[in-house]
Amino acid sequence: MNGFLIPPCTSPHSSETALIIATLYVEVYDGDQMASSTFDSNQFKMDQREGWNCVAEGWKEWWQPIEKGAQKLSQRLIELAEIKSGQRILDVATGIGEPSMSAAKVVGTGGYVLATDISRQMLAIAKERAAFLRLQDIIEFKESDAEDLDLVNSSFDAALCRWGLMLLPNLDAAIGKIYSSLVSGGRFAAAVWADAPKVPIISLATRIIGSQVQMPALPGTPNPFSLADTNKLENSLARAGFRDIHIDKVIVTFEFASGDDYCRYCQAVSASARIVLSKETEERKEEIWRKVAEEAAQNYGTANGVIKMDNESICMVGTRP
């Protein structure tokens, strides 16, 4: 996944509103606050599943330009996990298939990759991509909640997760499941987003939309920047039993043909933006998106008009003793 927080595409009820607020939290609340006592993690995950399902086609449309930038990060995760030919690999929250595709190319026909995700529709696209790349005999896709993975203990040589851990209500539960699935000496390499200002591909649009549409605050809801404080993930890995934990940072660069092109990307993959703006007039929507396009061009435009956004991703790796 990419770290966008995606609520359902229908008109928002109370729990959906909570999800929208989390996406637009850049201007609304401090992500370090404790979770609200009214937060319903089960409802949150149900909404996440529905939301990712409804924007899957958007990700299918945009996967090539996004993966062009993100491939660098997938390769770094594979290096950190020390993945080799013939190994068994677990990929949690694979979305439409990364880094499982990259890992499958490394382990080859003698290896195996289990790619899990909460969204059936995202996995359907991942399966299409795997077949196109002739990796379908190496990768098995399984719909599964990351916090409730049904895995055989000590069955994987390495595990990966790219831009998924930030959105888990119970991070420790998921990390514990991943830890148990690894063999002794197995490594888990994960990538999360840094602070919002360092991740303009998400924060630019959400900040502007959040400044234009008033909402009440809901502290503590998982959001794309929940693990920007590296202590949170490091402590969770340590509690699970991981050792030799270390941190790396990778700059991921995404390019769009123009500010309007960046807006089209956001509209395609972010159900939250659609829901937030659903009650606005068409004229008001156009005005807000024009602001997004203009700021993208002003802050990230190049001489030829291309939008070039550098985004900081935090990588962390730990080893099961």
Buried (B, 14 or more C-beta within 10 A) or exposed (E): BBBBBBBBBBEBEEBBBBBBBBBBBBBBBEBEEEEEEEBBBEBBBBBBBBBBBBBBEBBBBBBEBBBEBBBEBBBBBBBBBBBBEEBBBBBBBBBBBBBBBBBBBBBEEEBBBBBBBBBEBBBBBBBBBBEEBEBBEBBBBEBBBBBEBEBEEEBBBBBBBBBBBBBBBBBBBBBBBBBBBBBEEBBBBBBBBBBBEBBBBBBBBBBBBBBBBEBEEBBBBBBBBBBBBBEBBBBBBEEBBBEEBEEBEBEBEBBBEBBBBBBBBBBBBBBBBBBBBEEBEEEEBEEBBEBBBBBBBEEBBEEEEBBEBBBBBBBBBBBBE
